[in-house]
């Protein structure tokens, strides 16, 4: 995640973290957003949280449902429903995604099978830092809304959600090793 367009500081008691974010605009209302958080949570605890598919909605804010509907070897299909409140109006979106697990690379790649977006693809990645005492948790998402979906309005919300999602995964990963 080089050339970050901004970083957001989040604090929770004495635990200070910086989340680096980038956003790229593409034609047709497509956006690519990426966020990275450096954490002391272990690789295995982060991986276990990310692959606890049927419970992700417990950890991740605004995710109402996460249900594994298929699994064979490293290939998983998930049905997920997310919800947002935009200016007092409740908005929800559903996706069924095809996900491929590559634990040795710390990579979960996903792409849209069907849902409320024209494009919804990306990855979760866990990367060991050079000093081996910390890991980077990276979420990368390319999204294109349907024609009725105002991408400009949801763009800012997506940026906030990326940070919240990273923090939620980190928090659960740290809880699971206590």
PyMOL commands that set and color helices and strands:
alter all, ss='L'
color gray80, all
select helices_A, chain A and resi 27-29+43-50+53-59+103-105+151-176
alter helices_A, ss='H'
color red, helices_A
select strands_A, chain A and resi 6-12+15-26+30-39+63-72+75-86+89-102+107-115+117-128+135-145
alter strands_A, ss='S'
color yellow, strands_A
deselect
rebuild
show_as cartoon
